[in-house]
Amino acid sequence: MCGRFVMARASSDLVPLFDVDVSGDSLPDPSWNIAPTRPVTVLIDAAPRGDDAGGPPVRRLAAARWGLVPAGSDGPVGPPVFNARSETAAEKPMFREALTSRRALVPATGWYEWQALPDGGKRPVAVRLPDDEVVLFAALYEWWRDPAAEVGSPSRWLLSTTVLTRASSGPLAAVHDRMPVLVGADVMDDWLDPEAEGDDDLLQGVAGLSDEIAARLVVHEVSPDVGSVANDSPSLLLPV
């Protein structure tokens, strides 16, 4: 997990659903075949600044590149880092600081996996909650500054994200060995809290609660058309 996912709801639908205070510009449109490096919607709780410092966190809805670009890197070069293993994220230099203070959630209405078959082939399957319920992926985020961009340029700062994964459970376990860390509404505030120091205990606690959500997942085979990023329509989710 997971190289493609679905967000079939409009970003505006997420504002009341998750008590969003501020919505960013150019939020992504609904998509049924989101691939790495594409823009995705992220939920972030930011500590207020200036005159509002000391107040409650501000919940932001923003567009981010799917594929983490660390602040001290040369930028978005090389293979995109779109997943991070929850078992080792607290130890890895690329993820350790982001886990401490830059945690996010990526809303989705499903994702795709490729199930290995006995003959050596693979088949694509869709993974969703019933009734197109929105599911939240635990994620990390980073801001990267482009040294070549002028001050005030929209391209000066790049927001990027990576989705945390763990061992699969529930119906998905028979299809694929990994899945996103799924976050329920009861723990999303703890995960996003910018004042809480993120550590391995927090991550493993949240990851362990994914089992309750995973037990409700519905899995079914879909068309191989999902393998091409050129295809993006609701028909990709139709069972084969």
C-alpha positions as CSV (number, residue, x, y, z in Angstrom):
1,M,0.0,0.0,0.0
2,C,-0.9,2.1,-1.4
3,G,0.0,3.5,-4.8
4,R,-3.5,4.7,-5.9
5,F,-6.4,5.9,-4.0
6,V,-9.9,7.6,-4.4
7,M,-11.3,10.8,-3.1
8,A,-14.8,11.1,-4.6
9,R,-16.0,13.8,-2.4
10,A,-15.6,17.5,-3.1
11,S,-13.2,19.3,-0.8
12,S,-16.0,21.6,0.3
13,D,-17.8,18.6,1.8
14,L,-15.0,18.0,4.2
15,V,-15.2,21.5,5.8
16,P,-18.3,20.7,8.0
17,L,-17.4,17.0,8.3
18,F,-14.1,17.7,10.0
19,D,-14.7,21.2,11.6
20,V,-12.2,22.9,9.2
21,D,-11.4,26.5,10.1
22,V,-9.4,27.5,7.0
23,S,-9.6,26.1,3.5
24,G,-6.6,26.5,1.2
25,D,-6.6,27.7,-2.4
26,S,-6.6,25.3,-5.3
27,L,-7.8,22.2,-3.4
28,P,-7.9,19.1,-5.6
29,D,-11.1,18.1,-7.5
30,P,-12.6,14.6,-6.9
31,S,-10.6,11.8,-8.4
32,W,-11.0,8.1,-8.7
33,N,-7.3,7.4,-9.6
34,I,-4.9,9.5,-7.5
35,A,-1.3,8.6,-8.1
36,P,1.9,9.6,-6.4
37,T,3.2,13.2,-7.1
38,R,-0.4,14.3,-7.7
39,P,-2.0,16.9,-5.4
40,V,-4.0,15.5,-2.5
41,T,-6.1,17.1,0.2
42,V,-4.6,17.1,3.7
43,L,-6.0,18.0,7.1
44,I,-3.5,19.8,9.4
45,D,-3.9,21.3,12.8
46,A,-1.5,24.3,13.0
47,A,-0.6,26.2,16.2
48,P,-1.9,29.8,15.9
49,R,0.7,32.6,15.5
50,G,0.8,36.4,16.1
51,D,-2.0,37.9,18.1
52,D,-3.7,34.5,18.2
53,A,-0.8,32.7,19.7
54,G,-1.8,30.5,22.7
55,G,-5.2,29.9,21.3
56,P,-6.7,26.6,20.1
57,P,-5.1,25.0,17.0
58,V,-6.4,26.1,13.6
59,R,-7.6,23.2,11.5
60,R,-6.6,23.7,7.9
61,L,-7.6,21.9,4.7
62,A,-4.7,22.2,2.1
63,A,-3.4,20.8,-1.1
64,A,-0.2,18.8,-0.9
65,R,2.1,16.9,-3.2
66,W,1.7,13.1,-2.5
67,G,5.3,12.2,-2.0
68,L,7.3,13.6,0.9
69,V,10.0,16.2,0.1
70,P,12.1,16.8,3.3
71,A,13.0,20.4,4.1
72,G,16.7,19.9,3.7
73,S,16.6,17.9,0.5
74,D,17.3,19.0,-3.1
75,G,13.6,19.1,-3.9
76,P,11.2,16.7,-5.6
77,V,13.7,14.5,-7.4
78,G,13.9,10.8,-7.5
79,P,11.2,8.3,-6.8
80,P,8.3,9.8,-4.7
81,V,8.3,8.8,-1.0
82,F,4.5,8.3,-0.9
83,N,4.4,5.7,1.9
84,A,6.2,5.3,5.2
85,R,6.2,2.2,7.4
86,S,4.7,2.9,10.8
87,E,6.9,0.2,12.4
88,T,10.1,2.2,11.6
89,A,9.0,5.8,11.0
90,A,10.2,7.0,14.4
91,E,13.7,5.8,13.7
92,K,14.1,7.0,10.1
93,P,15.8,10.4,9.7
94,M,13.4,11.2,6.8
95,F,10.3,10.8,8.9
96,R,11.4,11.2,12.5
97,E,11.1,15.0,12.8
98,A,7.8,15.1,10.8
99,L,6.4,12.5,13.2
100,T,7.3,14.7,16.2
101,S,5.4,17.8,15.1
102,R,4.1,17.6,11.5
103,R,1.3,15.0,11.5
104,A,-1.6,15.1,9.0
105,L,-4.6,13.2,7.8
106,V,-5.4,12.4,4.2
107,P,-9.1,11.9,3.5
108,A,-10.1,9.2,1.0
109,T,-13.1,7.3,-0.1
110,G,-11.1,4.2,-1.0
111,W,-7.9,2.9,-2.4
112,Y,-6.6,0.2,-4.8
113,E,-4.3,-2.8,-4.2
114,W,-3.0,-5.4,-6.6
115,Q,-3.6,-9.0,-5.4
116,A,-1.0,-11.6,-6.3
117,L,-2.4,-14.6,-8.0
118,P,-1.2,-18.2,-7.9
119,D,-0.2,-18.1,-11.6
120,G,2.1,-15.2,-10.9
121,G,-0.2,-12.5,-12.2
122,K,-2.0,-9.7,-10.3
123,R,-5.5,-8.4,-10.2
124,P,-6.5,-4.9,-9.0
125,V,-9.0,-4.6,-6.2
126,A,-10.8,-1.7,-4.7
127,V,-10.9,-1.3,-0.9
128,R,-13.6,0.9,0.7
129,L,-15.9,1.4,3.6
130,P,-19.6,0.9,3.0
131,D,-21.7,3.8,1.5
132,D,-18.6,5.6,0.3
133,E,-17.8,6.7,3.9
134,V,-14.7,8.9,4.1
135,V,-11.7,7.2,5.7
136,L,-8.7,9.0,7.1
137,F,-5.1,7.9,6.4
138,A,-2.5,8.9,9.0
139,A,0.1,10.9,7.3
140,L,3.2,13.1,7.8
141,Y,3.9,16.4,6.0
142,E,6.8,18.7,5.2
143,W,7.4,22.2,3.8
144,W,10.2,22.5,1.3
145,R,11.5,26.0,0.2
146,D,12.6,26.3,-3.4
147,P,15.8,28.4,-3.3
148,A,15.4,29.4,-6.9
149,A,11.9,30.9,-6.5
150,E,11.4,34.6,-5.7
151,V,10.1,35.7,-2.4
152,G,6.3,35.9,-2.6
153,S,6.1,33.5,-5.5
154,P,3.4,30.8,-5.2
155,S,6.1,28.2,-6.0
156,R,8.4,29.2,-3.2
157,W,7.0,26.8,-0.7
158,L,6.0,23.2,-1.5
159,L,3.8,21.3,0.9
160,S,4.2,17.5,0.6
161,T,2.9,14.4,2.4
162,T,3.4,10.7,2.8
163,V,0.9,8.1,4.0
164,L,1.8,5.8,6.9
165,T,1.2,2.1,6.5
166,R,1.0,-1.0,8.7
167,A,0.2,-4.7,8.4
168,S,-3.2,-5.4,6.9
169,S,-6.1,-6.8,9.0
170,G,-9.8,-7.5,8.4
171,P,-10.9,-8.6,4.9
172,L,-8.0,-6.9,3.3
173,A,-5.5,-9.3,4.9
174,A,-6.4,-12.0,2.4
175,V,-5.6,-9.7,-0.5
176,H,-2.6,-7.6,0.5
177,D,-0.1,-7.6,3.3
178,R,0.0,-3.8,3.9
179,M,-2.7,-1.1,4.4
180,P,-2.8,2.6,5.4
181,V,-2.9,3.4,9.1
182,L,-6.6,4.2,9.4
183,V,-7.6,6.9,11.9
184,G,-11.0,7.1,13.5
185,A,-12.8,10.3,14.6
186,D,-12.2,9.5,18.2
187,V,-8.4,9.8,17.9
188,M,-8.0,12.3,15.0
189,D,-7.6,15.3,17.4
190,D,-4.8,13.5,19.3
191,W,-3.0,12.6,16.1
192,L,-3.2,16.2,14.7
193,D,-2.5,18.1,17.9
194,P,0.5,20.2,17.1
195,E,1.3,20.6,20.9
196,A,1.5,16.9,21.4
197,E,5.0,15.4,20.8
198,G,4.7,12.7,18.3
199,D,6.6,9.6,19.2
200,D,6.5,5.9,18.5
201,D,4.1,5.3,21.3
202,L,1.6,7.7,19.7
203,L,2.1,6.2,16.3
204,Q,1.7,2.6,17.5
205,G,-1.3,3.4,19.6
206,V,-3.1,5.0,16.6
207,A,-2.0,2.2,14.2
208,G,-3.3,-0.4,16.6
209,L,-6.8,1.1,16.5
210,S,-6.9,0.7,12.7
211,D,-8.2,-2.9,13.3
212,E,-11.7,-1.6,14.2
213,I,-12.0,0.3,11.0
214,A,-10.4,-2.4,8.9
215,A,-12.9,-4.9,10.0
216,R,-15.6,-2.9,8.1
217,L,-13.7,-2.7,4.8
218,V,-15.3,-4.1,1.6
219,V,-13.0,-5.5,-1.1
220,H,-13.8,-6.4,-4.7
221,E,-12.0,-6.8,-8.0
222,V,-12.0,-3.9,-10.5
223,S,-11.0,-3.3,-14.1
224,P,-7.2,-3.2,-15.0
225,D,-8.0,0.2,-16.4
226,V,-7.1,1.6,-13.0
227,G,-3.4,0.8,-13.8
228,S,-3.2,3.8,-16.2
229,V,-3.2,7.3,-14.6
230,A,-4.9,8.5,-17.8
231,N,-8.1,6.8,-16.6
232,D,-10.1,8.7,-14.0
233,S,-13.8,8.2,-13.6
234,P,-16.3,6.6,-11.2
235,S,-16.4,3.5,-13.4
236,L,-13.0,2.4,-12.1
237,L,-14.7,1.4,-8.9
238,L,-17.3,-0.9,-10.5
239,P,-16.9,-4.5,-9.5
240,V,-15.7,-6.9,-12.2
